[in-house]
């Protein structure tokens, strides 16, 4: 299976969302985290299954929670660029493609 890495900001987004849901209802944050990690596993099994966008990313939407996992393949690694809420400003994470990814190698 291909290696998966989270950009630091994507990892922070995941942690904040877990904390938010855990605050709403005990255990809900852990459910969210399990769903995201399970979906990341699915992505790692077949990363090219989801359509390639013009910016080089692919997106996987969670089923239970209103989030999408934005990722790209770069040098045989799946980079999780964002764990983005559907209602957040669209494509706010695009700058990460230029700055953090090149710094994270």
N, C-alpha and C positions, 0 to 999 in steps of 0.2 A: 504494500500500500504506500502511496505517496505521502511525503512528509507535509505536515500542516503547521503553520505558524500564524499567530495573531499579531497584527501591528499593535503597538502599545495602546493607541487610542481605541482600537476595537476591543481590546481586552478590558479597558476601563469602562467602555460602554456596556459590555456584558455584565461586569461587576455591579455597576450602578443600577441596571435594570433588575438584576437578581435582588439587590437590596430593596429596591422600590416594591417589587412584588412580594417580597418577604414581609415588608412592613404592612402591606395591605392585608395579607392573610398568611399565617404561619404555614410554611411548606410550599406556598405558591412560587416563591422565588426559586426554590430548588427544582420544582417542576419545570420552570422556564429554563433554568440552566441545563437540565437533563435533555429537554427538547432541542435546545441549540446544539449541545454537544453531540446528540444523536444525529442531528442533521449534518453537522460537520463531518461525522463519520461517513454518512451517505455520500457527501461531496467527495471525500477522500477515496471512496471506492470507485467512483466514476465521475471525475471532475468535469469532463467535457459533455456531460449529459444536458446541462442547462445552457441556454443560448448565449453565445458570445456577443457582447455589446460593442459598439463602436469604440468605447474607451478601453477595451480589453478586459472588462470585468464580466462576471457572471453573477446571477442573483438567485437565491433560494429563499422562498418565503416559508415561514413557519406556519403550521396549521392552527394551533391553539392560540397563539399570541400574535399581535399585529406587528411582527418584525420580519425583516429580511436580512439574510446573511449575504454580504457583498464580498466577493472573492475574485482572485485572479491566479493564474498559473504563471510563475516566473522562476526560471532556472530550476525546473523540476521540484518546485515547492508550491503548495497552495498557500497563498497569503490571504488571511481573513482581513479585509480592509475596513469593514464596518459591520456592526450589529445594529442596524438602523430601524427605528420605529417608523411605521408606514406614514404617520402623520407629521413627522419631522420634516423640516425643509428638505426638499428633494436634492439628492446628490451633494449634500453639504460636505461629504467626505472626499470629494474629487481631488482636492489639494494633496491628500495623502498619497495619491498615486505618484506624484512628482517628488515630494520631499521624503516622507518616512520610508517608503519602499526602497529608495536608493540608499538611504542611510542604514537600513536594517540588514543589508546583505552581509 
